[in-house]
Amino acid sequence: MDRKESEYACPKCGTQLVEKWGMVDDGSLAHNKEYQRVGKPYCPKGHRITDWNLAGQPMSAV
């Protein structure tokens, strides 16, 4: 898994969020692998994002 900086910052501390990227099975019968984001971005300082808006932007954290 690779780690990349997200375009979003933590709503609690302002630190750039980090995204995990990797080769993920696309769910087809051929089991093709695609390089894509895995899960949601997270704060490297350990804050938990508790609320996301419909556009996928972090709104609050604890």
N, C-alpha and C positions, 0 to 999 in steps of 0.2 A: 504494500500500500504506500502511496505517495501522499505527502501532506502539502497543501497549497493554501495560501492566504485567501480568505473569502473577500468578497466585495463589501461585506457588512461588518460593522463593529459591534461589540458587546454593549447592550443598552445600560449595563450597570457600571462598567469600568472604562469603556471606550476602546478596549484592545481589539485589534483586528481578529475576527473569528478565523478558525482553521477548518478546512475541509479535507476529508479523506477521499482519495481517488484510487481506483484500481480496476482490474479486469473483472467484470461481472458477467455472469451467464445471463443472456437475454431472455431466457425462459422458453426458447423455441425447441423444437424436437432435435434440431441440429446442435443445440447447446453452443451457439456462437458466443464468443466473448467480446464484450464492448468495454472500452475505457470510459468510465463515467464516475460521477460523484457517488460515494457510498454514505447513506444516511444524511443527517442534517449537519450544517456547520456547528462547531462548538467553540467555547471560549478556552484558550490555553491556560488561563488562570484558574479554571475550575468552576466558574459561574455556570449555573444551569439555566439555559434559555427556557422560559416557562410559557411564552406566548409568541406566536407567529401570526402575521397578518396574511391575507389571502394571496398576496404577491410573494410570500415566502421570506419576508423581512422580519428579523427579530424585533419584538416590541417590548418585552420585559424579561428580566433575569433575576435570579436569587443566588 
